């Protein structure tokens, strides 16, 4: 079951776009309207789906610098001679979105796939950050072994407090 979170700024974004045009938000990297994203963890990876309909795959640029992943893409505006635009709501130009990546991710193994207007980034968890079980060795199953450990611990405690 998926849940949708109420966004009190969504209507403000729409109003801003209607008043000032999509160009200002688009050119300034208004990622909320031009690069919507879903992000979730699946097993040993984080997965991001970023909507980029109408973007030429060759224009997509992804880089990681100092734990910041940046996605840039360009969508060209359709040019039609002798066109009298009645509505022009589809944003065009260069867009960018940045994600701050935490420690424990394998930044050298990020994969990207662009299909049907959606860019999918798969960011694996680093081996050293994966949870693992640590086995506990013991001196044996007899109670004498436990007493020896307890007595040596007490001696160590007594020595430290002296």
N, C-alpha and C positions, 0 to 999 in steps of 0.2 A: 504494500500500500504506500503510495507516495503522498506527500503532503506539500502544499504550496504555502509559502510564507507570505504574509501580507507585507507589502512594500509601500509605506506611506509616501515615498518620494516618487513613485511611478507616475502619478498624475502630474506632479510638478515637472518631471522630465518631459512628459508629453506637451504640457503647456509651454514650456521653454522652447521646445522644438517648433511648435506652431507659431510662436511669436517671433523667434529669431532665425528660424530655418535650421535644417539639419546640418548645414555646413559647419557652423560654429562648433557644435558638439563633436561632429565627426572628425574635423581637422584637429581638434584639441585632444583627441583620444577618448571621447565620451564612450567608454567601453560598455556602459550599461545599455545603450541602445544599438550600437553597431556591431558589437562582438559579444552577444550573450553566451554564457558558459554554464555548463553543468560540471560539477566536480565531485567525485566520490572515490572511496577506497574499495578495491576488489581484490581480495586475497593479499598478495605480496606487492601490489602496485596501486598507485593513485592514477585515476583516469580523468582526463578533462575532455569534454566535447565542446568545441567552440563553433558557433554558427558563422559561416562565411559564405553565404550564397552569392553566386555571381562573381566570385574572386578567381582570377587566373591563378592556378596552382604555382606557376613560376614566380609569381609576385610574393608568395608567402616566405617570410624570413623568420627563423626562430633561432634565438641565441640565449646562452646562459652566461651571466657574468656576476660574480660575487653573490651567488645564491639567488639571483633575480633572473627569472625566465621571461623573455620578452618575445611576443608574437607580433609581427607587423605584416600587413597585407594591403593590397591595393585593389580597389574596385573602380573601374573606369565608368564615367558617365556616358550614357548613349548619346551619340551626336547624330542629329537628323537635320539635314538642310531644310530650310523653310518651315521648321517646326514652330508652332505656337503652343508652348507648354501650358496645359490647364492645371496640371498637378505634377509636382516633382518631389516625391516623398522618399524615394530610395536614396540613401546616403551614398556618396561616392568620394573618392580620394584615398588617402593613405590613413590607415587605422592602426592603432597599437594597443596592446593590453599586456600588463605586467603581472606576474605572480611571484610573490616572495616564497622561496622554497626553504623549508626547515632543514635542519641537520638530519642525517640518517637516510638521505635519498641518494640513489646511484645516478648522479647527474651525467655520468659518461655513458649511461645506457638508456637514455630517454629515446623513445620511438615516436614518430609522427606519421600520420596517415590522413590524407585528404580524400574524402569520398562523398559524393552527393551533396556538396556544399557544407560539409561538416569536417572540421579539423579535429582529429582525435590524437591526444598526447597521452602516452603511457609512461609514467614515471615510476620505476621500480624502487622498492625499499632496499637500501644497502644491506649487504650480508651482515655487517657488524651491528646493524640496528634491529635485526630480526630477533624476536624472542627465542630463547633456547633453554632447554632443561639442563640443569647441572646435576650430575649424579653425586650422591653423598657416599663416601667410603667410610667404613667403620672397622673397628679393631676386631670384631667378631660378634657373635650373637650371645655370648655368655655375659652374665651380669658382672663378672670379674673385670672384663674389658672395660665396661662402663665405669666401674669404680676407679680403675687406674686413670682413665681420662679425667674423671671428676677430681681425683686427688691431685693430679698434676696441674689441673686448672687452679685448684685452691692454692697450691704452692706458688704458682705464678702470681696469683692475686696477692698472696701474703708478701711475696718478695717485692711487688710493685708498691704496696702500701707502706713498706718499711723504710 
